[in-house]
Amino acid sequence: MERQMFTTDGASRQARLLTMEDAAQLRALQETDLRFIRIGYDSVRSWLAIDLDNGELFFCDDEYRPSDVIRTPIETVMSWAPTKERLLLLTQRLNLGELSEQEFPRNRNTPTFEEMIEWILYVKTGVLTRENVSSWAGRVLWQSENEMMEGTMLDALNELSVIDMPGENGSYFYDEVDLDEWIEQMRKGMRQDED
């Protein structure tokens, strides 16, 4: 699979990912430090590798001397869904301009009510924007079209997907009271799931 990614200085790099079998064979032949794994290569014969100590991706030569460090998250490169902690960190990096929309991971795990409450609280405390939460919920709904999702879980995600709906005079349609009500509805949903 071909992947486009960006270096820490913003340059675009293209790589072809290895299959799992090819990566395992290379690792078995590896005589150097096992903290690095080759996961791909580019058109000029540089390896794309991951540093297992810090999860950093980089292009390198056969001796793992880096030529370019990759800023694009491994979740994007490998098409993985990030953990909730990692998704929060990546969203903050996106807000700071350290990542582009193009680099942001597209896959999402279906959240729990507890996670949805956390994301509302992130908005209330200013950790994330309403637009971040709307985008996140919309992506989950889009990816979940083929899954069996119904009832209060579906209702909660639909509400979160419009959390950034504009209101009058530059405000939002859903105010703090609405957000508190959503949190209470989700807590009721959590209690129902426990019963």
C-alpha positions as CSV (number, residue, x, y, z in Angstrom):
1,M,0.0,0.0,0.0
2,E,1.2,3.5,-0.9
3,R,1.1,6.1,1.9
4,Q,1.8,9.8,1.8
5,M,3.1,11.4,5.0
6,F,4.9,14.5,6.1
7,T,8.2,15.1,7.8
8,T,8.7,17.3,10.8
9,D,9.7,20.2,8.5
10,G,6.5,19.8,6.4
11,A,7.9,18.0,3.3
12,S,5.8,15.4,1.7
13,R,7.2,11.8,1.5
14,Q,5.7,8.8,-0.2
15,A,6.3,5.2,1.0
16,R,5.1,1.7,0.2
17,L,4.3,-0.3,3.3
18,L,5.6,-3.8,3.7
19,T,3.3,-6.7,4.2
20,M,3.2,-8.1,7.8
21,E,5.0,-11.2,6.5
22,D,7.8,-9.2,4.8
23,A,8.2,-7.0,7.9
24,A,8.5,-10.2,10.1
25,Q,11.1,-11.7,7.8
26,L,13.2,-8.6,7.8
27,R,13.0,-8.5,11.6
28,A,14.1,-12.1,11.9
29,L,17.2,-11.2,9.8
30,Q,18.0,-8.1,11.8
31,E,21.3,-8.1,13.5
32,T,21.2,-4.6,14.9
33,D,19.2,-3.0,17.7
34,L,15.8,-4.6,17.9
35,R,14.1,-1.4,19.0
36,F,13.6,-0.5,15.3
37,I,11.3,-2.2,12.9
38,R,11.2,-1.6,9.1
39,I,7.6,-1.1,7.9
40,G,8.1,0.3,4.4
41,Y,10.4,1.9,1.9
42,D,10.5,4.8,-0.6
43,S,11.5,5.2,-4.2
44,V,15.1,6.1,-3.4
45,R,15.7,3.0,-1.3
46,S,15.3,4.5,2.1
47,W,13.6,2.4,4.8
48,L,10.5,3.6,6.7
49,A,11.0,2.4,10.2
50,I,9.4,2.8,13.6
51,D,11.3,3.4,16.9
52,L,9.6,1.1,19.4
53,D,10.9,3.3,22.3
54,N,8.9,6.4,21.3
55,G,6.6,5.3,18.5
56,E,8.3,7.7,16.1
57,L,8.4,7.0,12.4
58,F,11.5,7.9,10.3
59,F,13.2,7.3,7.0
60,C,16.7,5.7,7.4
61,D,19.4,3.8,5.7
62,D,20.3,0.1,6.4
63,E,22.0,1.0,9.7
64,Y,19.0,2.9,10.9
65,R,20.6,6.3,10.5
66,P,17.6,8.7,10.2
67,S,17.3,11.0,7.2
68,D,13.8,12.3,7.9
69,V,11.6,12.1,10.9
70,I,7.9,11.7,10.1
71,R,5.3,13.9,11.9
72,T,2.3,12.0,10.4
73,P,0.9,9.8,13.2
74,I,1.4,6.0,12.9
75,E,-2.3,5.5,13.2
76,T,-2.8,7.4,9.9
77,V,0.1,5.6,8.2
78,M,-1.1,2.2,9.3
79,S,-4.9,3.0,9.1
80,W,-5.4,2.2,12.8
81,A,-8.0,3.7,15.1
82,P,-6.2,5.6,17.8
83,T,-6.9,5.0,21.5
84,K,-9.0,7.7,23.2
85,E,-5.9,9.2,24.9
86,R,-4.0,9.3,21.6
87,L,-7.0,10.8,19.8
88,L,-7.2,13.6,22.3
89,L,-3.4,14.3,21.9
90,L,-3.7,14.2,18.1
91,T,-6.7,16.5,18.1
92,Q,-4.8,19.0,20.2
93,R,-1.8,18.8,17.8
94,L,-4.3,19.4,14.9
95,N,-5.6,22.5,16.7
96,L,-2.0,23.8,17.2
97,G,-1.3,23.4,13.5
98,E,1.3,20.6,14.1
99,L,-0.8,18.2,12.0
100,S,-2.9,18.8,8.9
101,E,-6.4,17.5,8.3
102,Q,-4.9,15.2,5.7
103,E,-2.7,13.6,8.3
104,F,-5.4,13.2,10.9
105,P,-6.4,9.5,11.5
106,R,-9.7,8.6,9.8
107,N,-10.5,5.4,11.6
108,R,-12.4,5.7,14.9
109,N,-13.4,3.2,17.6
110,T,-17.1,3.3,18.6
111,P,-17.0,5.3,21.9
112,T,-18.7,4.4,25.2
113,F,-21.0,6.8,27.0
114,E,-18.2,7.6,29.4
115,E,-15.9,8.7,26.5
116,M,-18.7,10.8,25.0
117,I,-19.1,12.5,28.4
118,E,-15.4,13.1,28.5
119,W,-15.5,14.9,25.1
120,I,-18.3,17.2,26.2
121,L,-16.3,18.0,29.3
122,Y,-13.3,18.8,27.1
123,V,-15.4,21.4,25.4
124,K,-16.7,22.8,28.7
125,T,-13.1,23.2,30.0
126,G,-11.7,24.5,26.7
127,V,-9.4,21.5,26.1
128,L,-11.1,20.9,22.7
129,T,-13.4,22.9,20.5
130,R,-17.0,22.1,19.6
131,E,-15.9,21.6,16.0
132,N,-13.4,19.0,17.2
133,V,-16.2,17.1,18.9
134,S,-18.6,17.4,16.0
135,S,-16.0,16.1,13.6
136,W,-15.2,13.2,15.9
137,A,-18.8,12.2,16.4
138,G,-19.6,12.6,12.7
139,R,-16.7,10.4,11.8
140,V,-17.9,7.7,14.2
141,L,-21.4,7.8,12.8
142,W,-20.1,7.6,9.2
143,Q,-17.9,4.6,10.0
144,S,-20.7,2.9,12.0
145,E,-23.3,2.9,9.2
146,N,-22.9,-0.8,8.7
147,E,-22.8,-1.6,12.5
148,M,-25.7,-2.3,14.7
149,M,-25.9,1.0,16.7
150,E,-29.3,2.1,18.0
151,G,-31.1,3.8,20.8
152,T,-29.5,6.1,23.2
153,M,-26.0,5.5,21.8
154,L,-27.1,6.6,18.4
155,D,-29.0,9.6,19.9
156,A,-26.0,10.7,21.8
157,L,-23.6,10.6,18.8
158,N,-26.2,12.5,16.7
159,E,-26.4,15.2,19.4
160,L,-22.6,15.5,19.5
161,S,-22.3,15.7,15.8
162,V,-24.3,19.0,15.9
163,I,-22.7,20.4,19.0
164,D,-21.1,23.2,16.9
165,M,-24.4,24.3,15.2
166,P,-24.4,28.1,15.1
167,G,-27.0,30.1,16.9
168,E,-27.8,33.7,16.9
169,N,-25.2,36.5,17.4
170,G,-22.2,34.3,17.0
171,S,-23.1,31.9,19.7
172,Y,-23.9,28.2,19.5
173,F,-27.4,26.8,19.2
174,Y,-26.8,24.4,22.1
175,D,-25.7,26.2,25.3
176,E,-24.1,25.0,28.5
177,V,-27.4,23.9,29.9
178,D,-28.0,21.7,26.9
179,L,-24.5,20.1,27.3
180,D,-25.2,19.4,30.9
181,E,-28.5,17.7,29.9
182,W,-26.7,15.6,27.4
183,I,-24.2,14.5,30.0
184,E,-27.1,13.5,32.3
185,Q,-28.8,11.6,29.4
186,M,-25.6,9.7,28.8
187,R,-25.2,8.9,32.4
188,K,-28.7,7.4,32.4
189,G,-27.6,5.4,29.3
190,M,-24.6,4.1,31.2
191,R,-26.8,3.0,34.1
192,Q,-29.2,1.2,31.7
193,D,-26.3,-0.6,30.1
194,E,-25.2,-1.8,33.6
195,D,-28.7,-3.2,34.4
